[in-house]
């Protein structure tokens, strides 16, 4: 597929600016647009074209953010104790502006879907990694519900260490087990929701690895299509007369003002905004029949975002002086992702080793970028006996691929990818079996694990039999970038020779949307105060040519006030986008976990008034925040924060 954009450098009229130009003269090169996950098409005609365009721009923003990394407050300390800011992570490439030779293979990187941190921090391990020593039954129940039984008492997740590097410090400060959310603990880029009958037997499990950014983008183009896809997916494979059928109304998915209960209107679309933790995509339970609710359509655990995955891959390309043999040592040194997950340490190590070679390489996620469920290993499953079972019935018949593909052709090699591109799968008794008179349930199927055969009581037993994966593509480089020391943070309160704090842009959105997300409280098993803002997404704010007086909030880290309470300055990477910081709102503190983060922290919020000149070229633009008294370096522009659309 040909791409329509190429990046050029031209910011602030003499400084850097991310701008895209037509590639009419580049037809001989193999550029790609960022395709929708698994090449899926949820719309038709012009609507699908609009979705493709918006998704490509969002994915470009994620990629440029990954390449930029964190030069604001992350780097290393040299021999004299001076702070050296991190350089661009150029060994991660943008596939939309990179010539990829035909035949270049994609590499599969996959990990077990069951949350490893539950096993590591709470399980009865040998050698021991904790004092809790919960048994396998309790761990499976926790993974499915957030609670388990312990000596007749219902308990939830135990506290775990705050300090994890180089190893967990159980004698130091402890924190509540996170990520926090209705199913935040399912943090391996795979989440599930379980449906049970009146006898508490499993009738269906929905497994998802779809990123929330895609569903926000689809919603912006067609809310009705989102509701339709919800209903089609969650009803998939159910007989027409099933009591488990649900009806999804588009109103079920609206974001509500927590104070008034009214719909929150997106200033860009002038339609109700999307609630990612809506009635049909919240928590580990799926209730069917009277008062139906619950289900799983896309990822909701705060670190389970595509932007995070792309950012992690970019950070992992940097070579470190400690090497890449031990994934935990590497993740502590590089400070990306979450320790002791199956996913983050392994992704980081795998990417780092590919870059190191031999041969040394640049790397990027392969198109279509995303997270994908892999086919289960059914060898340890045992099907129940039933004379009404169809001839040659097998357990794998209960695995239904609803969204995505088992086999997908790689457009670069013209051969199937080595791996699967499954976005949503359900494990349930097939409709054909039910019509044949089979009355057994999923819980009547048995599975063998650790030498013990038992019925399928928990969805986590299934999750232990399949992997989640991504696909990377390496391009050989002649020389490898120099090895870097371990990451240190620019903390001006320390005694190091560090520069003044730099304000790093984190997230940006319309003010009314932020107020609704931030003030909507989210329940979780450990009872930690959380808001729906954590389940929003980091995507460029959509604006139109000629828009005036847009009220937009910007969340930053290490923003400060100066003399006489002077506020930081904010400017865009194009002079026709004018940004004024509203003085009356000042510099506010907010506490939440920005999308992609496992745990909350305190950040700074600025309220902006944004004006877009009618002649502003369409496309993606960055921003820069300058604390009072600072002269920000040119390379501290944060790309991918504003998306200028044509005027209507």
C-alpha positions as CSV (number, residue, x, y, z in Angstrom):
1,X,0.0,0.0,0.0
2,X,1.3,3.4,-0.8
3,X,1.5,6.2,1.8
4,X,0.4,9.8,1.3
5,X,2.8,11.4,3.8
6,X,6.5,12.0,4.4
7,X,8.0,13.9,7.4
8,X,10.0,17.0,6.9
9,X,11.8,19.2,9.5
10,X,10.8,22.8,9.7
11,X,9.6,23.9,13.2
12,X,8.5,27.3,14.4
13,X,9.6,29.0,11.2
14,X,13.3,28.1,11.5
15,X,12.9,25.6,14.3
16,X,11.5,22.1,13.9
17,X,8.0,21.4,12.5
18,X,6.5,18.0,11.7
19,X,4.8,18.5,8.4
20,X,3.7,15.9,5.8
21,X,4.0,16.3,2.0
22,X,2.8,14.2,-0.9
23,X,5.0,11.3,-2.1
24,X,4.2,11.5,-5.9
25,X,7.8,11.1,-6.8
26,X,8.4,8.2,-4.4
27,X,6.3,5.5,-6.1
28,X,9.3,3.2,-6.5
29,X,9.8,2.9,-2.7
30,X,7.8,0.6,-0.4
31,X,6.1,3.0,2.0
32,X,3.0,2.0,4.0
33,X,0.2,3.7,5.7
34,X,-0.7,2.5,9.2
35,X,-3.5,0.1,8.6
36,X,-6.3,-0.6,11.1
37,X,-5.6,-3.5,13.5
38,X,-5.7,-6.9,11.7
39,X,-6.7,-4.9,8.5
40,X,-10.2,-4.9,9.9
41,X,-12.9,-2.9,8.2
42,X,-15.8,-2.0,10.4
43,X,-17.3,0.6,8.0
44,X,-18.0,1.0,4.3
45,X,-17.2,3.5,1.6
46,X,-16.4,7.0,2.6
47,X,-16.8,6.3,6.3
48,X,-14.1,3.6,6.1
49,X,-11.9,5.9,4.2
50,X,-12.3,8.5,6.9
51,X,-11.5,5.9,9.6
52,X,-8.4,4.8,7.7
53,X,-7.2,8.4,7.5
54,X,-7.8,9.2,11.1
55,X,-6.2,5.9,12.3
56,X,-3.1,6.5,10.1
57,X,-2.6,9.9,11.7
58,X,-3.1,8.6,15.2
59,X,-0.6,5.8,14.7
60,X,1.8,8.2,13.1
61,X,1.5,10.3,16.3
62,X,2.2,7.3,18.5
63,X,5.3,6.4,16.5
64,X,6.8,9.9,16.5
65,X,6.2,10.2,20.2
66,X,8.0,6.9,20.6
67,X,11.0,8.1,18.6
68,X,11.1,11.3,20.6
69,X,11.1,9.4,23.9
70,X,11.6,11.6,27.0
71,X,14.3,14.1,26.5
72,X,12.7,16.5,29.1
73,X,13.6,14.8,32.3
74,X,15.2,11.4,31.4
75,X,18.8,10.7,30.5
76,X,21.9,9.6,32.3
77,X,24.6,11.1,34.6
78,X,28.1,11.4,33.2
79,X,31.4,10.8,35.1
80,X,31.3,14.4,36.5
81,X,27.8,14.0,37.8
82,X,26.2,16.1,35.1
83,X,22.8,15.2,33.7
84,X,22.9,14.3,30.0
85,X,19.4,14.4,28.4
86,X,18.2,11.4,26.5
87,X,18.7,11.5,22.7
88,X,16.1,10.6,20.1
89,X,15.3,6.9,19.9
90,X,16.2,6.7,16.2
91,X,16.6,3.0,16.1
92,X,12.8,2.8,16.2
93,X,11.6,3.8,12.7
94,X,8.4,5.1,11.3
95,X,7.1,2.6,8.7
96,X,5.1,5.3,6.9
97,X,8.3,7.2,5.9
98,X,10.7,4.3,5.7
99,X,11.5,2.2,2.6
100,X,10.9,-1.4,3.6
101,X,12.4,-3.9,1.1
102,X,10.0,-6.5,-0.2
103,X,10.5,-9.8,1.5
104,X,11.6,-8.4,4.8
105,X,10.2,-10.8,7.4
106,X,8.2,-9.9,10.5
107,X,9.3,-11.3,13.8
108,X,6.7,-12.7,16.2
109,X,7.1,-11.8,19.9
110,X,4.5,-13.4,22.2
111,X,3.9,-14.1,25.9
112,X,1.4,-16.0,28.1
113,X,-2.0,-14.1,28.5
114,X,-2.4,-15.0,32.2
115,X,-1.1,-12.1,34.4
116,X,2.3,-13.2,35.7
117,X,2.4,-10.5,38.4
118,X,-0.5,-12.3,40.2
119,X,1.6,-15.5,40.3
120,X,4.8,-13.7,41.2
121,X,3.5,-11.4,44.0
122,X,0.8,-13.6,45.5
123,X,1.4,-17.3,44.5
124,X,3.1,-20.2,46.3
125,X,6.3,-20.0,44.4
126,X,9.5,-22.1,44.6
127,X,11.7,-20.3,45.3
128,X,9.4,-18.0,47.3
129,X,8.8,-14.5,45.9
130,X,6.2,-13.4,48.5
131,X,4.8,-14.3,51.9
132,X,1.2,-14.7,50.8
133,X,1.5,-18.1,49.1
134,X,-2.0,-18.3,47.7
135,X,-2.8,-21.6,46.0
136,X,-3.6,-22.1,42.3
137,X,-7.4,-22.1,42.9
138,X,-7.2,-18.8,44.7
139,X,-5.0,-17.2,42.0
140,X,-7.4,-18.3,39.3
141,X,-10.4,-16.9,41.2
142,X,-8.5,-13.6,41.7
143,X,-7.7,-13.4,38.0
144,X,-11.3,-14.0,37.1
145,X,-13.1,-11.8,39.7
146,X,-10.7,-9.7,41.7
147,X,-11.6,-11.6,44.8
148,X,-11.0,-15.1,46.3
149,X,-11.9,-17.2,49.3
150,X,-9.3,-17.7,52.1
151,X,-10.3,-19.7,55.1
152,X,-14.0,-18.8,54.7
153,X,-13.3,-15.1,54.2
154,X,-13.5,-13.2,50.9
155,X,-10.2,-11.3,50.3
156,X,-8.8,-9.3,47.4
157,X,-5.3,-8.5,46.2
158,X,-2.6,-8.1,48.9
159,X,-0.2,-5.2,49.1
160,X,3.0,-5.4,47.1
161,X,6.3,-3.6,47.2
162,X,6.7,-0.1,45.8
163,X,10.4,-0.5,45.1
164,X,10.9,-3.2,42.5
165,X,14.5,-2.7,41.3
166,X,16.7,-4.6,41.3
167,X,14.3,-6.9,43.1
168,X,11.1,-6.3,45.1
169,X,11.8,-4.8,48.5
170,X,9.3,-6.5,50.8
171,X,10.7,-4.7,53.9
172,X,10.2,-1.2,52.4
173,X,7.1,0.7,51.5
174,X,4.1,-1.3,50.2
175,X,1.3,-0.2,47.9
176,X,-2.1,-1.6,47.0
177,X,-2.0,-4.1,44.1
178,X,-2.5,-2.3,40.8
179,X,-3.3,-1.4,38.1
180,X,-6.6,-0.1,39.6
181,X,-9.8,-0.6,37.7
182,X,-12.7,-3.0,37.2
183,X,-10.3,-5.5,35.6
184,X,-7.0,-3.6,35.9
185,X,-5.1,-6.7,37.2
186,X,-5.5,-8.3,33.7
187,X,-2.5,-6.4,32.5
188,X,-0.9,-8.6,29.9
189,X,-2.6,-6.8,27.0
190,X,-5.4,-9.4,27.3
191,X,-8.6,-9.1,29.3
192,X,-11.7,-11.3,29.7
193,X,-15.2,-11.3,30.9
194,X,-17.0,-14.5,32.0
195,X,-20.7,-15.4,31.6
196,X,-22.1,-18.0,34.0
197,X,-25.5,-19.7,34.3
198,X,-27.7,-20.1,37.3
199,X,-25.7,-23.1,38.4
200,X,-22.5,-20.9,38.3
201,X,-21.1,-22.9,35.4
202,X,-19.3,-21.0,32.6
203,X,-21.3,-20.7,29.5
204,X,-19.0,-18.2,27.7
205,X,-15.7,-16.3,28.0
206,X,-14.9,-13.3,25.9
207,X,-11.2,-12.6,25.4
208,X,-10.0,-9.3,24.0
209,X,-6.8,-7.6,23.1
210,X,-8.2,-4.7,21.1
211,X,-6.6,-1.4,21.9
212,X,-8.9,1.4,23.2
213,X,-7.5,4.0,20.8
214,X,-9.1,2.2,17.9
215,X,-12.5,2.3,19.4
216,X,-12.2,6.0,20.2
217,X,-11.3,6.6,16.6
218,X,-14.2,4.5,15.3
219,X,-16.5,6.3,17.7
220,X,-15.4,9.7,16.3
221,X,-16.4,8.5,12.8
222,X,-19.6,6.5,13.6
223,X,-21.0,6.0,17.1
224,X,-23.8,3.9,15.6
225,X,-21.3,1.5,14.1
226,X,-19.6,1.1,17.5
227,X,-22.9,0.1,19.1
228,X,-23.6,-2.3,16.2
229,X,-20.2,-4.0,16.5
230,X,-20.7,-4.3,20.3
231,X,-24.0,-6.1,19.8
232,X,-22.9,-8.3,16.9
233,X,-19.7,-9.3,18.8
234,X,-21.2,-10.0,22.2
235,X,-24.1,-12.0,20.7
236,X,-21.9,-14.0,18.3
237,X,-22.7,-17.7,18.2
238,X,-25.8,-17.5,20.3
239,X,-29.0,-19.1,19.0
240,X,-31.8,-16.7,17.9
241,X,-33.9,-17.8,20.9
242,X,-31.1,-17.6,23.4
243,X,-31.9,-16.0,26.8
244,X,-28.3,-14.6,26.7
245,X,-28.9,-12.3,23.7
246,X,-28.4,-8.6,24.5
247,X,-29.4,-5.4,22.8
248,X,-26.8,-2.6,22.7
249,X,-28.2,0.9,22.3
250,X,-25.8,3.7,21.3
251,X,-27.0,5.6,24.4
252,X,-25.5,2.8,26.5
253,X,-22.0,4.0,25.4
254,X,-22.4,7.7,26.1
255,X,-20.1,9.6,28.5
256,X,-22.3,11.2,31.2
257,X,-21.6,14.2,33.3
258,X,-21.2,12.8,36.8
259,X,-22.9,15.9,38.4
260,X,-25.9,16.2,36.1
261,X,-26.2,12.8,34.4
262,X,-26.5,14.5,31.0
263,X,-24.6,13.5,27.9
264,X,-21.2,15.1,27.5
265,X,-20.8,16.6,24.0
266,X,-17.5,16.3,22.2
267,X,-16.8,19.8,20.9
268,X,-15.2,18.4,17.7
269,X,-18.0,16.1,16.6
270,X,-20.8,17.9,18.3
271,X,-22.1,14.5,19.4
272,X,-22.0,12.6,22.7
273,X,-18.5,11.5,23.8
274,X,-17.5,7.9,24.3
275,X,-17.4,6.2,27.7
276,X,-14.8,3.3,27.5
277,X,-16.0,1.8,30.8
278,X,-19.6,1.7,29.6
279,X,-22.3,-0.8,30.5
280,X,-21.0,-3.4,28.1
281,X,-17.3,-3.1,28.6
282,X,-16.6,-2.9,32.3
283,X,-15.4,-5.5,34.7
284,X,-14.8,-9.3,34.6
285,X,-18.4,-10.4,34.7
286,X,-21.0,-10.6,31.9
287,X,-24.6,-10.9,33.1
288,X,-27.1,-12.1,30.7
289,X,-30.9,-12.4,30.9
290,X,-32.8,-9.9,33.1
291,X,-30.8,-6.7,33.7
292,X,-28.0,-7.7,31.4
293,X,-24.7,-5.9,31.7
294,X,-21.0,-6.4,31.5
295,X,-18.7,-7.8,28.8
296,X,-15.4,-7.2,27.2
297,X,-15.0,-5.3,23.9
298,X,-11.6,-3.7,24.3
299,X,-8.8,-3.3,26.8
300,X,-9.5,-1.2,29.9
301,X,-6.5,-1.9,32.3
302,X,-4.6,1.4,32.3
303,X,-1.3,0.1,30.9
304,X,-3.0,-1.8,28.1
305,X,-2.9,0.8,25.4
306,X,-1.3,0.8,21.9
307,X,0.4,4.1,22.5
308,X,2.2,2.4,25.5
309,X,3.2,-0.6,23.4
310,X,4.7,1.5,20.7
311,X,6.4,3.7,23.3
312,X,7.9,0.7,25.1
313,X,9.2,-0.7,21.8
314,X,10.9,2.6,21.0
315,X,12.5,2.9,24.5
316,X,13.7,-0.7,24.2
317,X,15.8,0.0,21.1
318,X,18.3,2.0,23.2
319,X,21.4,-0.2,23.9
320,X,22.5,-0.3,27.6
321,X,25.8,-0.9,29.2
322,X,24.4,-3.7,31.3
323,X,23.5,-5.8,28.3
324,X,20.2,-7.6,27.6
325,X,20.6,-11.1,29.0
326,X,18.4,-10.5,32.0
327,X,15.0,-8.9,31.2
328,X,14.4,-7.6,34.7
329,X,17.9,-6.0,34.9
330,X,17.2,-4.4,31.5
331,X,13.8,-3.0,32.4
332,X,15.2,-1.6,35.7
333,X,18.1,0.0,33.8
334,X,15.9,1.4,30.9
335,X,12.9,2.3,33.1
336,X,10.1,1.3,30.7
337,X,7.1,-0.8,31.3
338,X,6.2,-2.8,34.4
339,X,8.5,-5.3,36.1
340,X,7.4,-8.9,36.4
341,X,4.7,-8.9,33.8
342,X,5.0,-11.6,31.1
343,X,4.8,-8.9,28.5
344,X,6.9,-5.7,29.2
345,X,10.2,-7.3,30.2
346,X,10.1,-9.8,27.4
347,X,9.0,-7.3,24.7
348,X,11.8,-4.9,25.8
349,X,14.4,-7.7,25.9
350,X,13.4,-9.1,22.5
351,X,13.4,-5.6,20.8
352,X,16.8,-4.8,22.4
353,X,18.3,-8.0,21.2
354,X,17.0,-7.5,17.6
355,X,18.6,-4.0,17.5
356,X,21.9,-5.3,18.9
357,X,22.0,-8.2,16.3
358,X,24.0,-9.4,14.7
359,X,23.3,-7.8,12.4
360,X,22.5,-4.5,14.1
361,X,19.1,-3.3,13.1
362,X,16.5,-0.6,13.3
363,X,13.1,-2.0,14.3
364,X,9.4,-1.1,14.3
365,X,6.2,-2.8,14.9
366,X,5.0,-4.4,11.7
367,X,1.9,-3.2,9.9
368,X,-0.8,-3.6,11.0
369,X,0.5,-2.5,14.4
370,X,-1.4,-3.9,17.4
371,X,-1.7,-6.6,20.0
372,X,-3.0,-10.0,18.9
373,X,-4.3,-13.1,20.6
374,X,-2.6,-16.3,19.4
375,X,-4.3,-19.7,19.0
376,X,-4.5,-21.8,22.2
377,X,-2.7,-25.1,22.7
378,X,-5.6,-27.5,22.9
379,X,-3.5,-30.6,23.7
380,X,-4.3,-30.6,27.4
381,X,-8.1,-30.1,27.0
382,X,-10.5,-33.0,27.4
383,X,-14.0,-32.9,25.8
384,X,-17.0,-34.3,27.7
385,X,-18.8,-37.4,26.6
386,X,-22.2,-36.7,25.1
387,X,-24.0,-38.9,22.5
388,X,-25.5,-35.8,20.9
389,X,-22.1,-34.4,20.0
390,X,-21.6,-34.1,16.3
391,X,-19.2,-36.5,14.7
392,X,-15.6,-35.5,15.0
393,X,-16.4,-32.7,17.5
394,X,-13.4,-31.4,19.3
395,X,-12.6,-28.8,22.0
396,X,-11.1,-26.4,19.5
397,X,-14.7,-26.0,18.0
398,X,-15.5,-24.0,21.2
399,X,-12.9,-21.4,20.3
400,X,-14.6,-18.7,18.1
401,X,-12.6,-16.0,16.4
402,X,-15.1,-13.1,16.2
403,X,-12.8,-10.2,15.3
404,X,-9.4,-10.5,13.5
405,X,-7.9,-13.5,11.7
406,X,-6.2,-16.8,12.4
407,X,-4.2,-16.3,9.2
408,X,-3.2,-13.0,7.7
409,X,-1.1,-12.3,4.6
410,X,1.9,-10.0,5.2
411,X,1.9,-7.5,2.3
412,X,5.7,-7.1,2.6
413,X,6.4,-10.8,2.0
414,X,3.2,-11.8,0.3
415,X,3.2,-14.9,2.6
416,X,1.2,-15.6,5.8
417,X,2.5,-14.0,9.0
418,X,4.0,-16.6,11.4
419,X,1.4,-16.1,14.0
420,X,-2.3,-15.1,14.5
421,X,-4.1,-11.7,14.3
422,X,-7.0,-12.4,16.6
423,X,-8.6,-9.4,18.2
424,X,-11.6,-10.9,20.0
425,X,-12.3,-14.6,20.7
426,X,-15.1,-16.3,22.6
427,X,-14.9,-19.7,24.2
428,X,-18.4,-21.2,24.3
429,X,-20.4,-24.3,23.2
430,X,-21.0,-24.0,19.4
431,X,-24.5,-23.2,18.2
432,X,-24.5,-26.3,16.1
433,X,-23.9,-28.5,19.2
434,X,-26.8,-26.7,21.0
435,X,-29.1,-27.3,18.0
436,X,-28.1,-31.0,18.1
437,X,-29.3,-31.2,21.7
438,X,-26.0,-30.8,23.7
439,X,-26.8,-29.3,27.1
440,X,-23.3,-29.4,28.6
441,X,-21.4,-26.1,29.3
442,X,-17.8,-24.9,29.1
443,X,-17.4,-26.0,32.7
444,X,-18.0,-29.6,31.7
445,X,-14.8,-29.5,29.6
446,X,-11.6,-30.6,31.5
447,X,-8.1,-29.3,31.3
448,X,-4.8,-30.7,32.6
449,X,-2.3,-28.3,34.2
450,X,0.7,-29.2,36.4
451,X,-0.3,-32.8,36.2
452,X,-3.8,-32.2,37.6
453,X,-6.9,-32.6,35.5
454,X,-9.9,-30.6,36.6
455,X,-13.1,-29.0,35.1
456,X,-12.9,-25.5,33.5
457,X,-14.0,-23.5,36.5
458,X,-12.1,-20.3,35.7
459,X,-11.4,-18.4,32.5
460,X,-7.8,-18.1,33.7
461,X,-7.3,-21.8,33.0
462,X,-8.0,-21.0,29.3
463,X,-5.7,-17.9,29.4
464,X,-2.9,-20.1,30.5
465,X,-3.1,-22.0,27.3
466,X,-2.6,-19.2,24.8
467,X,-0.3,-16.2,24.2
468,X,-0.7,-12.6,23.2
469,X,1.7,-11.2,20.7
470,X,3.0,-8.5,18.5
471,X,5.0,-8.5,15.2
472,X,8.2,-6.5,14.7
473,X,10.1,-5.9,11.5
474,X,13.9,-5.3,11.5
475,X,15.9,-3.3,9.0
476,X,19.7,-3.9,8.9
477,X,21.9,-1.0,9.9
478,X,25.7,-0.8,9.2
479,X,26.5,0.7,12.6
480,X,24.9,0.5,16.0
481,X,24.4,3.5,18.2
482,X,26.7,3.9,21.2
483,X,25.9,2.0,24.4
484,X,24.2,4.2,27.0
485,X,24.3,4.2,30.8
486,X,21.2,3.3,32.8
487,X,18.4,5.8,32.9
488,X,18.4,8.5,35.5
489,X,15.7,11.1,36.0
490,X,16.3,14.9,36.1
491,X,15.4,15.6,39.7
492,X,16.5,19.2,40.5
493,X,15.9,18.6,44.3
494,X,18.9,16.2,44.4
495,X,22.5,17.3,44.8
496,X,23.5,16.4,41.2
497,X,24.5,19.0,38.6
498,X,21.1,19.0,37.0
499,X,19.4,21.7,34.8
500,X,16.1,23.3,35.8
501,X,13.0,21.1,35.6
502,X,11.6,20.7,32.1
503,X,7.8,20.6,31.6
504,X,6.9,17.5,29.7
505,X,3.5,17.4,27.9
506,X,1.6,14.2,28.9
507,X,-2.0,14.4,27.7
508,X,-4.3,17.0,26.0
509,X,-8.1,17.1,25.5
510,X,-11.1,19.4,25.4
511,X,-11.8,20.8,28.9
512,X,-15.4,19.6,29.1
513,X,-14.3,16.0,28.3
514,X,-11.5,16.1,30.9
515,X,-13.9,17.4,33.6
516,X,-16.3,14.5,32.9
517,X,-13.6,11.9,32.8
518,X,-11.7,13.2,35.8
519,X,-14.7,13.6,38.0
520,X,-16.2,10.2,37.2
521,X,-15.1,7.7,39.9
522,X,-14.1,4.2,39.0
523,X,-14.5,1.3,41.4
524,X,-11.9,-1.4,41.9
525,X,-11.4,-4.4,44.2
526,X,-8.7,-2.7,46.4
527,X,-10.8,0.5,46.8
528,X,-8.1,2.9,45.6
529,X,-9.5,6.3,44.5
530,X,-9.4,6.4,40.7
531,X,-11.1,8.4,37.9
532,X,-12.3,7.6,34.4
533,X,-9.5,9.9,33.1
534,X,-7.1,7.0,33.4
535,X,-9.3,5.1,30.9
536,X,-9.2,7.9,28.3
537,X,-6.6,7.8,25.6
538,X,-3.6,9.8,24.5
539,X,-4.4,10.8,20.9
540,X,-4.0,14.1,19.1
541,X,-6.8,16.6,19.9
542,X,-8.9,17.1,16.7
543,X,-9.5,20.7,15.7
544,X,-10.6,22.4,12.4
545,X,-9.2,25.1,10.4
546,X,-10.7,28.4,11.6
547,X,-11.7,27.1,15.1
548,X,-11.5,29.9,17.7
549,X,-11.5,30.1,21.5
550,X,-11.2,26.3,22.0
551,X,-10.9,25.4,25.7
552,X,-8.4,22.6,26.0
553,X,-6.5,21.3,29.0
554,X,-2.9,20.1,29.0
555,X,-1.6,17.8,31.6
556,X,2.2,18.0,32.2
557,X,4.8,16.7,34.5
558,X,7.2,19.0,36.3
559,X,5.5,22.2,35.2
560,X,6.2,25.0,37.7
561,X,5.3,28.7,38.3
562,X,7.8,31.5,38.4
563,X,8.0,34.9,40.0
564,X,4.7,36.5,40.8
565,X,3.0,33.2,40.0
566,X,3.9,33.5,36.3
567,X,2.7,30.4,34.4
568,X,4.5,28.2,31.8
569,X,4.2,29.2,28.1
570,X,2.7,26.8,25.6
571,X,3.2,27.0,21.8
572,X,2.4,24.8,18.9
573,X,4.8,23.7,16.2
574,X,3.1,25.9,13.6
575,X,2.8,29.7,14.0
576,X,-0.8,29.7,12.8
577,X,-1.9,27.7,15.9
578,X,-2.0,30.3,18.7
579,X,-2.1,29.0,22.3
580,X,-2.7,31.2,25.3
581,X,-2.5,29.8,28.9
582,X,-5.5,31.0,30.9
583,X,-4.3,32.8,34.0
584,X,-7.4,32.6,36.1
585,X,-7.2,28.8,36.1
586,X,-3.6,28.8,37.1
587,X,-1.4,25.8,37.5
588,X,-3.6,23.0,39.0
589,X,-2.6,19.7,40.4
590,X,-4.4,16.5,39.3
591,X,-3.8,12.9,40.5
592,X,-4.4,10.0,38.2
593,X,-2.7,7.4,36.1
594,X,-2.3,8.8,32.6
595,X,-3.3,6.2,30.0
596,X,-0.5,3.7,29.7
597,X,0.6,4.0,33.3
598,X,0.0,1.3,36.0
599,X,-0.1,3.6,39.0
600,X,-1.3,7.1,39.6
601,X,0.9,10.1,40.4
602,X,0.5,13.9,40.7
603,X,0.6,16.0,37.5
604,X,0.1,19.6,36.6
605,X,-2.8,20.9,34.5
606,X,-2.9,24.1,32.4
607,X,-6.1,25.4,30.8
608,X,-5.5,26.7,27.3
609,X,-7.3,28.9,24.8
610,X,-6.5,27.7,21.3
611,X,-7.1,29.5,18.0
612,X,-6.6,27.8,14.6
613,X,-6.0,30.0,11.7
614,X,-8.3,29.2,8.7
615,X,-5.2,28.7,6.5
616,X,-3.4,26.3,8.9
617,X,-2.3,23.2,6.8
618,X,-4.1,20.1,7.9
619,X,-2.1,17.4,9.7
620,X,-0.5,16.5,13.0
621,X,1.4,19.1,15.1
622,X,3.4,19.1,18.2
623,X,3.6,21.4,21.2
624,X,6.2,22.8,23.6
625,X,5.8,23.8,27.2
626,X,8.3,26.3,28.7
627,X,8.6,26.8,32.4
628,X,9.2,30.4,33.5
629,X,12.9,31.3,33.2
630,X,13.7,28.4,31.0
631,X,14.8,28.5,27.4
632,X,13.6,25.2,26.0
633,X,15.9,23.3,23.7
634,X,14.5,22.7,20.2
635,X,14.3,19.0,20.6
636,X,11.9,19.2,23.5
637,X,8.9,19.5,21.2
638,X,6.3,16.8,21.9
639,X,4.9,15.5,18.6
640,X,1.4,14.4,17.9
641,X,-0.7,16.6,20.2
642,X,-3.0,18.5,17.7
643,X,-4.7,17.2,14.6
644,X,-5.9,19.9,12.3
645,X,-8.8,18.8,10.1
646,X,-10.3,20.7,7.1
647,X,-12.9,23.3,7.9
648,X,-16.5,22.1,7.3
